[in-house]
């Protein structure tokens, strides 16, 4: 146990408000934190094989310390789990466990488990409560906060789902120590996004402190997760169901989702790596459209490179389709409105905005240039 204090971010959504607790040792305190919300002293936990091997017993012990029994469903790890077959298995298992509407389902894992479990909770008995215990940096700063849940379809990512806010989020920063360096940096792609979209001072802070954070500095990790969650919470409170401002959180994602589709949603390109490349491309596109200074995309790329992250299309192994095919893949994105691609562009670091006023040809040339540099 560390002597670092727990931080709390409140997501103020009226009767759906909840707290995000951030700090070390939260698995051990899970019973004390979840217990007051339970009608009966039992929970069902959904997790994956990798996370279960590392953290399920610690969670079980943390719950047992408060007299809470726990049953667990352990699913295969990986993006392929966000699918109808595993969703069906999860819902039916929860029904077999006789989960009632006033019970809580616990999602212990990264974004895949959080999204799948949240969606299962959203439809089970027309909505049961759930607790997010995100175990990856990406999930702690992004997918566990804000109530977006869902699964993937053959046509694209996250096309089936619901908005269903968690009752509580427990972000135990100790578990980040079990991530591979690649997975940690993939999550960092979402952290740096927050600075780029709305907080230039946070980006300045990351330039100074992110190397220490990646190296294991606990205070820096808590500070980065807290600021990311604060920014996401502020945006979600303004626009819970993504009618306007919430789309800002998709900075880099229009490019990212096309690249993920092109690489088969697999290990060739992790989501956070795609976000980082997508942010670099979004800033380059903004510069080419005369929206920001040339030093902005240069600064973004330099910081990502200094962190040892993927920055360019050339950093993706294997073949990629041509620019026209990538553009078509962008057209499958949920952010398309009336057939118009919406991009999140920037007038500078920390100054992102949403627009559909982007010439297809400008994007095509940008992609061709990026592909030819491979």
Wavefront OBJ file of the C-alpha trace (Angstrom):
o trace
v 0.000 0.000 0.000
v 1.171 3.467 -0.839
v 0.638 6.485 1.374
v -0.575 8.474 -1.643
v -4.091 9.771 -1.010
v -7.121 8.770 -3.072
v -8.494 11.459 -5.405
v -12.144 11.692 -6.407
v -13.752 13.171 -9.513
v -17.536 13.670 -9.397
v -19.597 13.209 -12.551
v -22.660 15.363 -11.945
v -25.495 13.870 -13.989
v -28.426 14.430 -11.645
v -29.908 11.125 -10.485
v -27.262 9.299 -12.545
v -24.334 11.072 -10.885
v -21.375 9.011 -9.695
v -17.833 9.261 -8.376
v -14.551 8.191 -9.937
v -12.065 7.217 -7.238
v -8.409 7.309 -8.329
v -5.516 6.042 -6.245
v -3.412 3.052 -5.176
v -4.771 0.044 -3.292
v -8.396 0.451 -4.364
v -8.893 -3.271 -5.085
v -8.209 -3.920 -1.399
v -10.780 -1.245 -0.501
v -13.386 -2.415 -3.029
v -15.720 -3.809 -0.376
v -15.670 -0.620 1.676
v -16.288 1.513 -1.425
v -18.928 -0.663 -3.124
v -20.601 -2.065 0.012
v -22.709 1.000 0.887
v -24.342 0.829 -2.574
v -25.422 -2.816 -2.293
v -28.883 -4.021 -1.241
v -27.448 -7.483 -0.538
v -23.859 -8.514 0.054
v -23.088 -10.113 -3.290
v -21.849 -9.030 -6.713
v -21.233 -10.637 -10.094
v -17.884 -9.832 -11.681
v -17.146 -10.041 -15.413
v -13.466 -10.117 -16.360
v -11.065 -11.675 -18.869
v -8.435 -14.418 -18.598
v -5.444 -12.055 -18.446
v -6.940 -9.721 -15.845
v -8.390 -12.578 -13.777
v -4.941 -14.162 -13.434
v -3.497 -10.864 -12.164
v -6.241 -9.158 -10.161
v -9.364 -11.275 -9.543
v -8.172 -12.727 -6.228
v -7.187 -9.272 -4.956
v -10.681 -7.989 -5.797
v -12.294 -11.051 -4.222
v -10.292 -10.438 -1.026
v -11.166 -6.740 -1.054
v -14.866 -7.565 -1.309
v -14.664 -10.360 1.268
v -13.110 -7.924 3.762
v -16.523 -6.239 3.786
v -18.458 -9.520 3.790
v -19.383 -9.330 0.090
v -19.598 -12.593 -1.860
v -18.576 -12.618 -5.492
v -19.196 -14.841 -8.510
v -17.030 -14.318 -11.590
v -17.365 -14.938 -15.316
v -13.963 -15.102 -17.039
v -14.061 -14.360 -20.783
v -11.276 -14.621 -23.374
v -9.017 -11.557 -23.604
v -9.005 -9.365 -26.703
v -11.128 -7.178 -28.960
v -12.919 -10.226 -30.434
v -14.734 -10.623 -27.107
v -16.741 -7.444 -27.863
v -19.129 -9.502 -30.006
v -22.660 -10.938 -30.028
v -21.618 -14.458 -28.895
v -19.776 -13.227 -25.795
v -22.449 -10.616 -25.102
v -25.109 -13.343 -25.205
v -23.008 -15.539 -22.927
v -22.552 -12.675 -20.442
v -26.245 -11.737 -20.285
v -27.340 -15.350 -19.896
v -24.726 -15.967 -17.181
v -25.938 -12.894 -15.270
v -29.513 -14.207 -15.513
v -28.353 -17.624 -14.280
v -26.787 -15.842 -11.297
v -30.236 -14.323 -10.628
v -28.969 -10.761 -10.782
v -31.771 -8.441 -9.705
v -32.407 -4.880 -10.803
v -31.032 -3.486 -7.548
v -27.822 -5.537 -7.682
v -24.523 -4.308 -9.095
v -22.500 -5.996 -11.819
v -18.740 -5.340 -11.687
v -16.617 -4.923 -14.823
v -12.998 -5.798 -13.960
v -10.778 -5.209 -16.964
v -9.871 -2.926 -19.817
v -12.098 -1.225 -22.353
v -13.373 -4.439 -23.931
v -14.687 -5.845 -20.643
v -16.015 -2.460 -19.522
v -17.898 -1.846 -22.776
v -19.313 -5.382 -22.973
v -20.310 -5.607 -19.292
v -21.827 -2.122 -19.302
v -23.951 -3.000 -22.328
v -25.034 -6.267 -20.695
v -26.016 -4.307 -17.558
v -27.891 -1.774 -19.715
v -30.196 -4.381 -21.250
v -30.436 -6.882 -18.385
v -33.918 -6.500 -16.854
v -34.025 -3.170 -18.747
v -31.108 -1.831 -16.762
v -29.135 -2.902 -13.707
v -26.372 -0.913 -12.046
v -22.721 -1.622 -12.694
v -19.332 -0.665 -11.321
v -16.309 -0.062 -13.523
v -12.945 -1.257 -12.182
v -10.715 -0.356 -15.149
v -7.365 -2.163 -15.209
v -5.730 -0.493 -18.224
v -4.612 3.114 -18.494
v -6.839 3.531 -21.548
v -9.898 2.351 -19.629
v -9.050 4.435 -16.540
v -8.860 7.695 -18.487
v -11.422 7.065 -21.184
v -13.702 4.096 -21.712
v -14.734 3.554 -18.066
v -16.034 7.129 -17.750
v -19.099 8.543 -19.467
v -21.469 5.630 -19.917
v -20.747 4.577 -23.492
v -21.204 0.820 -23.669
v -21.372 -1.558 -26.579
v -20.008 -4.274 -28.809
v -18.556 -4.406 -32.309
v -20.317 -5.480 -35.484
v -18.761 -6.932 -38.657
v -19.464 -3.474 -40.169
v -17.389 -1.604 -37.585
v -16.529 -0.886 -33.972
v -19.056 0.016 -31.278
v -22.000 0.121 -33.681
v -24.269 -1.747 -31.230
v -24.639 -0.312 -27.735
v -26.319 1.995 -25.270
v -25.578 4.931 -23.008
v -25.581 3.485 -19.491
v -23.694 5.340 -16.759
v -21.833 3.325 -14.103
v -22.751 3.662 -10.423
v -19.079 3.991 -9.457
v -15.619 3.871 -11.038
v -12.586 2.581 -9.124
v -9.324 3.411 -10.897
v -6.611 1.588 -8.929
v -3.331 3.010 -10.245
v -1.366 0.140 -8.686
v -2.703 -2.220 -11.365
v -1.076 -0.079 -14.077
v 2.211 -1.588 -12.905
v 1.173 -4.915 -14.452
v 0.707 -3.458 -17.959
v 3.266 -4.093 -20.676
v 5.083 -0.910 -21.781
v 3.224 -1.112 -25.101
v -0.201 -1.286 -23.427
v 0.680 1.547 -21.053
v 1.770 3.784 -23.949
v -1.338 2.848 -25.934
v -3.387 4.172 -23.014
v -1.218 7.269 -22.986
v -2.535 8.010 -26.487
v -5.883 8.840 -24.858
v -4.237 10.870 -22.063
v -2.372 13.135 -24.481
v -5.618 13.569 -26.449
v -7.160 15.478 -23.522
v -4.387 18.059 -23.521
v -4.599 18.423 -27.286
v -8.367 18.862 -27.390
v -8.976 21.270 -24.530
v -6.159 22.008 -22.108
v -2.869 23.391 -23.424
v -1.524 23.648 -19.854
v -2.123 19.923 -19.358
v -0.194 19.233 -22.570
v 2.649 21.402 -21.224
v 2.539 19.377 -17.989
v 2.636 16.099 -19.928
v 5.667 17.248 -21.914
v 7.445 17.739 -18.571
v 6.087 14.812 -16.523
v 4.869 12.037 -18.845
v 8.286 10.314 -19.087
v 8.336 9.962 -15.276
v 4.732 8.787 -15.348
v 5.586 6.078 -17.881
v 8.557 5.079 -15.715
v 6.256 4.465 -12.745
v 5.956 7.767 -10.844
v 2.774 7.183 -8.796
v 1.965 10.852 -8.142
v 2.298 11.629 -11.851
v 0.061 8.681 -12.735
v -2.654 9.802 -10.321
v -2.425 13.411 -11.547
v -2.659 12.373 -15.215
v -5.585 9.998 -14.656
v -7.388 12.590 -12.513
v -7.029 15.432 -15.046
v -8.102 13.161 -17.906
v -11.187 12.040 -15.949
v -12.006 15.645 -14.974
v -11.908 16.726 -18.594
v -13.989 13.806 -19.779
v -16.500 14.336 -16.950
v -16.851 18.045 -17.823
v -17.601 17.218 -21.448
v -19.991 14.336 -20.605
v -21.921 16.582 -18.192
v -22.381 19.124 -21.005
v -23.332 16.570 -23.657
v -24.092 13.087 -22.337
v -25.364 11.514 -25.569
v -22.942 13.111 -28.031
v -25.147 15.666 -29.756
v -22.376 18.277 -29.829
v -19.400 18.891 -27.545
v -18.856 15.247 -26.638
v -17.648 14.608 -30.181
v -14.485 16.511 -29.183
v -13.450 13.355 -27.321
v -13.112 11.740 -30.740
v -10.030 13.801 -31.639
v -7.887 11.482 -33.749
v -10.570 8.791 -33.822
v -11.866 9.238 -37.378
v -8.404 8.355 -38.677
v -7.899 5.820 -35.891
v -11.033 3.769 -36.597
v -10.211 3.574 -40.306
v -6.684 2.387 -39.498
v -8.018 -0.143 -36.989
v -10.427 -1.511 -39.590
v -7.605 -1.647 -42.168
v -5.432 -3.645 -39.755
v -8.216 -6.013 -38.673
v -8.834 -4.616 -35.164
v -5.950 -6.725 -33.911
v -2.525 -6.503 -32.315
v -0.958 -4.792 -35.311
v -2.463 -1.522 -34.106
v -3.817 -1.038 -30.593
v -6.630 1.505 -30.174
v -4.520 4.017 -28.251
v -1.749 3.740 -30.845
v -4.294 4.549 -33.529
v -5.505 7.521 -31.476
v -1.939 8.872 -31.238
v -1.379 8.547 -34.994
v -4.865 9.989 -35.568
v -4.115 13.024 -33.370
v -0.899 13.674 -35.310
v -2.843 13.410 -38.603
v -5.655 15.656 -37.305
v -3.133 18.365 -36.397
v -1.383 17.986 -39.766
v -4.765 18.315 -41.499
v -5.544 21.393 -39.384
v -2.232 22.961 -40.437
v -2.839 22.184 -44.123
v -6.261 23.836 -43.866
v -4.668 26.963 -42.405
v -6.224 26.512 -38.962
v -3.092 26.243 -36.824
v 0.614 27.031 -36.955
v 3.067 24.520 -38.375
v 4.763 24.162 -34.985
v 1.606 22.594 -33.495
v 1.698 19.325 -35.481
v 5.496 19.317 -35.079
v 5.155 19.587 -31.299
v 2.546 16.821 -31.165
v 4.716 14.468 -33.215
v 7.849 15.304 -31.239
v 6.175 14.556 -27.905
v 4.706 11.254 -29.113
v 8.087 10.268 -30.556
v 9.878 11.161 -27.319
v 7.458 8.886 -25.461
v 8.357 6.048 -27.815
v 4.908 5.915 -29.405
v 3.657 5.235 -32.892
v 3.374 8.588 -34.694
v 3.092 7.873 -38.430
v 1.517 5.394 -40.805
v 5.039 4.075 -41.367
v 5.060 2.908 -37.735
v 2.290 0.390 -38.527
v 3.716 -2.971 -39.568
v 2.519 -4.709 -42.721
v 0.561 -3.489 -45.715
v -2.037 -0.730 -45.590
v -4.741 -0.056 -48.201
v -4.599 2.993 -50.465
v -5.877 6.439 -49.492
v -9.228 5.965 -51.254
v -9.931 2.760 -49.318
v -9.010 4.435 -46.024
v -11.406 7.281 -46.871
v -14.177 4.745 -47.515
v -13.453 3.124 -44.145
v -13.805 6.566 -42.519
v -17.248 6.760 -44.104
v -18.393 3.794 -41.958
v -17.723 5.798 -38.822
v -20.547 6.643 -36.386
v -19.517 10.293 -36.661
v -20.892 10.508 -40.209
v -23.930 12.841 -40.342
v -26.032 12.999 -43.525
v -23.178 11.303 -45.349
v -20.760 14.063 -44.288
v -17.582 13.061 -42.466
v -17.147 15.002 -39.244
v -13.605 15.749 -38.192
v -12.248 17.098 -34.952
v -9.683 19.699 -35.982
v -7.697 22.236 -33.953
v -6.852 25.938 -34.061
v -3.900 25.126 -31.818
v -2.959 22.814 -28.970
v -5.908 22.710 -26.561
v -8.264 24.306 -29.116
v -10.169 21.503 -30.840
v -13.532 21.904 -32.565
v -15.939 19.751 -34.586
v -16.507 20.391 -38.278
v -17.978 18.692 -41.344
v -16.402 21.309 -43.596
v -13.376 19.302 -44.704
v -12.797 18.721 -48.424
v -12.457 14.999 -49.170
v -9.628 15.791 -51.539
v -7.570 17.467 -48.778
v -7.884 14.355 -46.617
v -7.042 12.091 -49.559
v -3.849 14.018 -50.329
v -2.862 13.958 -46.634
v -3.309 10.178 -46.540
v -1.438 9.709 -49.831
v 1.472 11.740 -48.474
v 1.485 9.736 -45.226
v 1.345 6.440 -47.141
v 4.114 7.430 -49.545
v 6.373 8.218 -46.581
v 6.137 4.572 -45.450
l 1 2 3 4 5 6 7 8 9 10 11 12 13 14 15 16 17 18 19 20 21 22 23 24 25 26 27 28 29 30 31 32 33 34 35 36 37 38 39 40 41 42 43 44 45 46 47 48 49 50 51 52 53 54 55 56 57 58 59 60 61 62 63 64 65 66 67 68 69 70 71 72 73 74 75 76 77 78 79 80 81 82 83 84 85 86 87 88 89 90 91 92 93 94 95 96 97 98 99 100 101 102 103 104 105 106 107 108 109 110 111 112 113 114 115 116 117 118 119 120 121 122 123 124 125 126 127 128 129 130 131 132 133 134 135 136 137 138 139 140 141 142 143 144 145 146 147 148 149 150 151 152 153 154 155 156 157 158 159 160 161 162 163 164 165 166 167 168 169 170 171 172 173 174 175 176 177 178 179 180 181 182 183 184 185 186 187 188 189 190 191 192 193 194 195 196 197 198 199 200 201 202 203 204 205 206 207 208 209 210 211 212 213 214 215 216 217 218 219 220 221 222 223 224 225 226 227 228 229 230 231 232 233 234 235 236 237 238 239 240 241 242 243 244 245 246 247 248 249 250 251 252 253 254 255 256 257 258 259 260 261 262 263 264 265 266 267 268 269 270 271 272 273 274 275 276 277 278 279 280 281 282 283 284 285 286 287 288 289 290 291 292 293 294 295 296 297 298 299 300 301 302 303 304 305 306 307 308 309 310 311 312 313 314 315 316 317 318 319 320 321 322 323 324 325 326 327 328 329 330 331 332 333 334 335 336 337 338 339 340 341 342 343 344 345 346 347 348 349 350 351 352 353 354 355 356 357 358 359 360 361 362 363 364 365 366 367 368 369 370 371 372 373 374
